[in-house]
Amino acid sequence: MWIGTVEFDFLLGDVHSLKEKRSVVRPIVAEIARKYDVSVAEVEHRDLHRRAGLGVAVVSADRSHVVDVLDAVERLAAARPEVQLLSTRRRYVASEDL
């Protein structure tokens, strides 16, 4: 079993409140979860209105599938015009390593 995670650090555009931030972040989270059947949540910068940190996790029997899914998720996240992707961080873990 392979577990893959990716963390995204986003800079949000013209956002002036946490309410506006939610209206930008929620659709991104929902689209990633729906389209790729992965776990996704806002995990960092929850109290800042112009930054968002999202975490995505996927589990598969095959490492190459995990890599392919996270590649696709990263392409989708980077293509969103309302946010600027500042950085990503990936991690892969085999069940034997746990």
N, CA, C and O atoms as a DFTB+ gen file, in Angstrom:
392 C
 N C O
     1  1       0.846      -1.173       0.000
     2  2       0.000       0.000       0.000
     3  2       0.893       1.239       0.000
     4  3       1.908       1.290       0.695
     5  1       0.498       2.232      -0.790
     6  2       1.210       3.509      -0.862
     7  2       0.290       4.640      -0.456
     8  3      -0.887       4.666      -0.817
     9  1       0.839       5.566       0.295
    10  2       0.124       6.761       0.727
    11  2       0.888       7.956       0.172
    12  3       2.097       8.079       0.366
    13  1       0.170       8.832      -0.516
    14  2       0.798      10.039      -1.053
    15  2       0.074      11.265      -0.560
    16  3      -1.154      11.291      -0.486
    17  1       0.842      12.281      -0.224
    18  2       0.243      13.546       0.203
    19  2       0.901      14.686      -0.547
    20  3       2.062      14.605      -0.950
    21  1       0.143      15.737      -0.722
    22  2       0.683      16.973      -1.276
    23  2       0.055      18.123      -0.498
    24  3      -1.138      18.120      -0.197
    25  1       0.886      19.094      -0.186
    26  2       0.423      20.300       0.501
    27  2       0.617      21.476      -0.442
    28  3       1.685      21.648      -1.030
    29  1      -0.427      22.281      -0.578
    30  2      -0.390      23.470      -1.420
    31  2      -0.420      24.718      -0.555
    32  3      -1.152      24.783       0.432
    33  1       0.368      25.693      -0.925
    34  2       0.332      27.012      -0.283
    35  2      -0.126      28.005      -1.346
    36  3       0.576      28.234      -2.331
    37  1      -1.307      28.595      -1.144
    38  2      -1.905      29.513      -2.104
    39  2      -1.902      30.940      -1.575
    40  3      -2.051      31.178      -0.376
    41  1      -1.730      31.870      -2.484
    42  2      -1.983      33.284      -2.232
    43  2      -3.277      33.597      -2.957
    44  3      -3.401      33.359      -4.159
    45  1      -4.243      34.133      -2.220
    46  2      -5.548      34.436      -2.801
    47  2      -5.538      35.840      -3.369
    48  3      -4.811      36.710      -2.891
    49  1      -6.341      36.051      -4.381
    50  2      -6.392      37.340      -5.060
    51  2      -7.067      38.417      -4.234
    52  3      -6.650      38.692      -3.109
    53  1      -8.088      39.016      -4.773
    54  2      -8.774      40.166      -4.175
    55  2      -9.750      39.692      -3.096
    56  3     -10.965      39.729      -3.290
    57  1      -9.215      39.251      -1.968
    58  2     -10.004      38.723      -0.857
    59  2      -9.753      39.597       0.356
    60  3      -8.604      39.863       0.711
    61  1     -10.843      40.050       1.002
    62  2     -10.710      40.991       2.117
    63  2     -11.277      40.482       3.438
    64  3     -11.255      41.195       4.441
    65  1     -11.783      39.256       3.439
    66  2     -12.340      38.716       4.683
    67  2     -12.263      37.193       4.651
    68  3     -12.047      36.590       3.599
    69  1     -12.443      36.584       5.816
    70  2     -12.454      35.128       5.882
    71  2     -13.658      34.553       5.156
    72  3     -13.587      33.451       4.611
    73  1     -14.769      35.294       5.142
    74  2     -15.957      34.856       4.408
    75  2     -15.672      34.794       2.905
    76  3     -16.052      33.831       2.239
    77  1     -15.012      35.809       2.380
    78  2     -14.635      35.795       0.973
    79  2     -13.639      34.673       0.687
    80  3     -13.696      34.037      -0.366
    81  1     -12.729      34.434       1.628
    82  2     -11.764      33.352       1.472
    83  2     -12.477      32.014       1.321
    84  3     -12.129      31.218       0.450
    85  1     -13.474      31.765       2.167
    86  2     -14.232      30.515       2.088
    87  2     -14.893      30.352       0.723
    88  3     -14.971      29.242       0.198
    89  1     -15.372      31.465       0.145
    90  2     -16.045      31.375      -1.148
    91  2     -15.066      31.054      -2.275
    92  3     -15.486      30.615      -3.346
    93  1     -13.791      31.262      -2.058
    94  2     -12.764      30.903      -3.036
    95  2     -12.255      29.486      -2.779
    96  3     -12.091      28.707      -3.718
    97  1     -12.006      29.151      -1.519
    98  2     -11.368      27.880      -1.173
    99  2     -12.332      26.703      -1.287
   100  3     -11.941      25.644      -1.779
   101  1     -13.563      26.855      -0.852
   102  2     -14.516      25.732      -0.863
   103  2     -14.702      25.114      -2.248
   104  3     -14.678      23.889      -2.366
   105  1     -14.885      25.915      -3.300
   106  2     -15.032      25.293      -4.625
   107  2     -13.789      24.525      -5.084
   108  3     -13.908      23.516      -5.779
   109  1     -12.615      24.991      -4.704
   110  2     -11.385      24.281      -5.063
   111  2     -11.336      22.943      -4.345
   112  3     -11.049      21.915      -4.958
   113  1     -11.614      22.954      -3.051
   114  2     -11.627      21.721      -2.259
   115  2     -12.653      20.742      -2.819
   116  3     -12.358      19.558      -2.981
   117  1     -13.853      21.228      -3.116
   118  2     -14.923      20.367      -3.621
   119  2     -14.568      19.775      -4.986
   120  3     -14.823      18.595      -5.230
   121  1     -13.987      20.573      -5.871
   122  2     -13.645      20.072      -7.202
   123  2     -12.552      19.009      -7.132
   124  3     -12.637      17.987      -7.813
   125  1     -11.538      19.241      -6.323
   126  2     -10.463      18.254      -6.184
   127  2     -11.012      16.941      -5.635
   128  3     -10.703      15.869      -6.156
   129  1     -11.825      17.024      -4.586
   130  2     -12.380      15.812      -3.966
   131  2     -13.289      15.063      -4.930
   132  3     -13.228      13.836      -5.012
   133  1     -14.131      15.791      -5.661
   134  2     -15.082      15.164      -6.584
   135  2     -14.386      14.558      -7.792
   136  3     -14.685      13.433      -8.190
   137  1     -13.466      15.301      -8.367
   138  2     -12.844      14.884      -9.621
   139  2     -11.846      13.741      -9.441
   140  3     -11.721      12.888     -10.320
   141  1     -11.136      13.716      -8.315
   142  2     -10.061      12.735      -8.139
   143  2     -10.299      11.733      -7.016
   144  3      -9.461      10.860      -6.789
   145  1     -11.421      11.840      -6.309
   146  2     -11.765      10.891      -5.245
   147  2     -10.620      10.753      -4.235
   148  3     -10.163       9.650      -3.936
   149  1     -10.172      11.898      -3.719
   150  2      -9.093      11.960      -2.733
   151  2      -9.617      12.679      -1.494
   152  3     -10.693      13.276      -1.520
   153  1      -8.856      12.618      -0.425
   154  2      -9.163      13.400       0.769
   155  2      -8.475      14.748       0.634
   156  3      -7.298      14.821       0.283
   157  1      -9.214      15.813       0.915
   158  2      -8.652      17.156       0.791
   159  2      -9.270      18.044       1.858
   160  3     -10.462      17.948       2.151
   161  1      -8.439      18.918       2.441
   162  2      -8.914      19.817       3.488
   163  2      -8.017      21.037       3.561
   164  3      -6.852      20.996       3.165
   165  1      -8.576      22.126       4.075
   166  2      -7.761      23.294       4.377
   167  2      -7.021      22.989       5.675
   168  3      -7.646      22.707       6.698
   169  1      -5.697      23.047       5.635
   170  2      -4.908      22.605       6.786
   171  2      -3.990      23.678       7.356
   172  3      -3.490      23.526       8.471
   173  1      -3.757      24.763       6.616
   174  2      -2.875      25.825       7.109
   175  2      -3.470      27.187       6.793
   176  3      -4.355      27.317       5.947
   177  1      -2.973      28.188       7.482
   178  2      -3.358      29.595       7.269
   179  2      -4.871      29.811       7.415
   180  3      -5.451      30.644       6.720
   181  1      -5.494      29.070       8.307
   182  2      -6.949      29.161       8.458
   183  2      -7.400      30.519       8.963
   184  3      -8.543      30.910       8.728
   185  1      -6.523      31.253       9.657
   186  2      -6.916      32.547      10.211
   187  2      -6.458      33.724       9.356
   188  3      -6.700      34.873       9.727
   189  1      -5.803      33.473       8.222
   190  2      -5.363      34.529       7.313
   191  2      -6.296      34.570       6.112
   192  3      -6.621      33.531       5.539
   193  1      -6.727      35.769       5.731
   194  2      -7.714      35.832       4.654
   195  2      -7.116      35.835       3.254
   196  3      -7.856      35.636       2.290
   197  1      -5.816      36.051       3.094
   198  2      -5.220      36.052       1.751
   199  2      -4.334      34.843       1.482
   200  3      -3.719      34.758       0.419
   201  1      -4.256      33.910       2.422
   202  2      -3.451      32.702       2.245
   203  2      -4.320      31.485       2.547
   204  3      -5.245      31.546       3.358
   205  1      -4.003      30.384       1.879
   206  2      -4.699      29.128       2.133
   207  2      -3.711      27.991       1.976
   208  3      -2.913      27.978       1.039
   209  1      -3.763      27.050       2.878
   210  2      -2.956      25.841       2.792
   211  2      -3.870      24.642       2.692
   212  3      -4.642      24.369       3.611
   213  1      -3.792      23.921       1.580
   214  2      -4.625      22.744       1.384
   215  2      -3.765      21.493       1.444
   216  3      -2.627      21.486       0.975
   217  1      -4.313      20.444       2.021
   218  2      -3.653      19.148       2.061
   219  2      -4.489      18.126       1.323
   220  3      -5.710      18.084       1.476
   221  1      -3.834      17.300       0.520
   222  2      -4.499      16.262      -0.263
   223  2      -3.812      14.943       0.027
   224  3      -2.584      14.883       0.092
   225  1      -4.598      13.873       0.202
   226  2      -4.043      12.545       0.457
   227  2      -4.735      11.517      -0.419
   228  3      -5.940      11.584      -0.660
   229  1      -3.942      10.565      -0.888
   230  2      -4.470       9.467      -1.706
   231  2      -3.781       8.176      -1.275
   232  3      -2.608       8.175      -0.901
   233  1      -4.533       7.077      -1.333
   234  2      -4.012       5.758      -0.973
   235  2      -4.256       4.824      -2.146
   236  3      -5.334       4.827      -2.739
   237  1      -3.247       4.025      -2.478
   238  2      -3.374       3.080      -3.586
   239  2      -2.422       1.909      -3.364
   240  3      -1.489       1.990      -2.565
   241  1      -2.671       0.844      -4.071
   242  2      -1.775      -0.312      -4.016
   243  2      -0.518      -0.083      -4.850
   244  3       0.489      -0.769      -4.668
   245  1      -0.580       0.882      -5.763
   246  2       0.500       1.100      -6.720
   247  2       1.056       2.517      -6.580
   248  3       0.298       3.486      -6.620
   249  1       2.372       2.643      -6.416
   250  2       2.999       3.956      -6.260
   251  2       2.789       4.830      -7.491
   252  3       2.571       6.033      -7.354
   253  1       2.850       4.259      -8.677
   254  2       2.697       5.057      -9.888
   255  2       1.305       5.672      -9.984
   256  3       1.150       6.771     -10.516
   257  1       0.296       4.976      -9.476
   258  2      -1.053       5.546      -9.467
   259  2      -1.119       6.747      -8.525
   260  3      -1.737       7.760      -8.851
   261  1      -0.489       6.637      -7.372
   262  2      -0.449       7.743      -6.417
   263  2       0.226       8.954      -7.060
   264  3      -0.273      10.074      -6.946
   265  1       1.339       8.739      -7.724
   266  2       2.067       9.835      -8.381
   267  2       1.204      10.462      -9.473
   268  3       1.143      11.687      -9.578
   269  1       0.536       9.647     -10.287
   270  2      -0.314      10.168     -11.365
   271  2      -1.462      11.017     -10.825
   272  3      -1.759      12.082     -11.366
   273  1      -2.101      10.545      -9.764
   274  2      -3.219      11.296      -9.179
   275  2      -2.732      12.622      -8.614
   276  3      -3.353      13.656      -8.861
   277  1      -1.644      12.616      -7.867
   278  2      -1.139      13.860      -7.294
   279  2      -0.642      14.816      -8.374
   280  3      -0.763      16.031      -8.214
   281  1      -0.086      14.300      -9.467
   282  2       0.286      15.163     -10.601
   283  2      -0.944      15.866     -11.163
   284  3      -0.914      17.070     -11.420
   285  1      -2.023      15.113     -11.353
   286  2      -3.251      15.689     -11.902
   287  2      -3.850      16.721     -10.952
   288  3      -4.312      17.773     -11.392
   289  1      -3.845      16.428      -9.652
   290  2      -4.362      17.377      -8.662
   291  2      -3.542      18.666      -8.683
   292  3      -4.100      19.761      -8.617
   293  1      -2.231      18.536      -8.775
   294  2      -1.372      19.720      -8.802
   295  2      -1.621      20.564     -10.053
   296  3      -1.645      21.793      -9.977
   297  1      -1.804      19.914     -11.197
   298  2      -2.111      20.669     -12.422
   299  2      -3.418      21.442     -12.279
   300  3      -3.509      22.599     -12.690
   301  1      -4.433      20.796     -11.693
   302  2      -5.719      21.460     -11.497
   303  2      -5.572      22.642     -10.552
   304  3      -6.108      23.718     -10.817
   305  1      -4.858      22.456      -9.461
   306  2      -4.690      23.529      -8.476
   307  2      -3.913      24.700      -9.063
   308  3      -4.242      25.856      -8.795
   309  1      -2.898      24.419      -9.851
   310  2      -2.078      25.482     -10.435
   311  2      -2.821      26.247     -11.519
   312  3      -2.480      27.394     -11.810
   313  1      -3.821      25.635     -12.112
   314  2      -4.553      26.265     -13.212
   315  2      -5.685      27.184     -12.748
   316  3      -6.290      27.873     -13.569
   317  1      -5.974      27.203     -11.464
   318  2      -7.071      28.042     -10.967
   319  2      -6.678      29.509     -11.062
   320  3      -5.671      29.906     -10.478
   321  1      -7.450      30.331     -11.788
   322  2      -7.068      31.726     -11.996
   323  2      -7.253      32.622     -10.768
   324  3      -6.631      33.681     -10.683
   325  1      -8.089      32.218      -9.829
   326  2      -8.376      33.070      -8.674
   327  2      -7.349      32.948      -7.556
   328  3      -7.405      33.688      -6.574
   329  1      -6.409      32.011      -7.703
   330  2      -5.363      31.819      -6.697
   331  2      -4.005      31.716      -7.379
   332  3      -3.902      31.376      -8.558
   333  1      -2.977      32.016      -6.610
   334  2      -1.605      31.850      -7.084
   335  2      -0.964      30.760      -6.239
   336  3      -0.915      30.864      -5.014
   337  1      -0.476      29.722      -6.892
   338  2       0.170      28.621      -6.184
   339  2       1.595      29.029      -5.844
   340  3       2.426      29.200      -6.737
   341  1       1.880      29.185      -4.552
   342  2       3.208      29.607      -4.107
   343  2       4.173      28.441      -3.983
   344  3       5.334      28.552      -4.376
   345  1       3.700      27.317      -3.436
   346  2       4.585      26.168      -3.270
   347  2       3.779      24.889      -3.082
   348  3       2.599      24.913      -2.732
   349  1       4.452      23.783      -3.326
   350  2       3.884      22.459      -3.066
   351  2       4.924      21.626      -2.344
   352  3       6.127      21.848      -2.476
   353  1       4.440      20.671      -1.584
   354  2       5.334      19.737      -0.895
   355  2       4.684      18.359      -0.933
   356  3       3.549      18.187      -0.487
   357  1       5.400      17.391      -1.462
   358  2       4.877      16.026      -1.577
   359  2       5.610      15.074      -0.642
   360  3       6.759      15.278      -0.249
   361  1       4.870      14.020      -0.312
   362  2       5.460      12.959       0.506
   363  2       4.809      11.637       0.094
   364  3       3.595      11.556      -0.097
   365  1       5.641      10.609      -0.038
   366  2       5.168       9.259      -0.372
   367  2       5.641       8.317       0.734
   368  3       6.787       8.380       1.178
   369  1       4.735       7.447       1.166
   370  2       5.065       6.501       2.227
   371  2       4.516       5.135       1.831
   372  3       3.357       5.011       1.436
   373  1       5.360       4.113       1.941
   374  2       4.925       2.741       1.742
   375  2       4.457       2.180       3.066
   376  3       4.947       2.582       4.122
   377  1       3.518       1.259       3.021
   378  2       2.984       0.698       4.263
   379  2       4.067       0.006       5.082
   380  3       3.951      -0.077       6.305
   381  1       5.110      -0.489       4.437
   382  2       6.203      -1.122       5.162
   383  2       6.970      -0.112       6.001
   384  3       7.611      -0.483       6.984
   385  1       6.911       1.155       5.625
   386  2       7.638       2.222       6.352
   387  2       6.903       2.701       7.596
   388  3       7.473       3.418       8.419
   389  1       5.655       2.313       7.736
   390  2       4.853       2.796       8.870
   391  2       5.134       2.021      10.131
   392  3       4.543       2.303      11.173
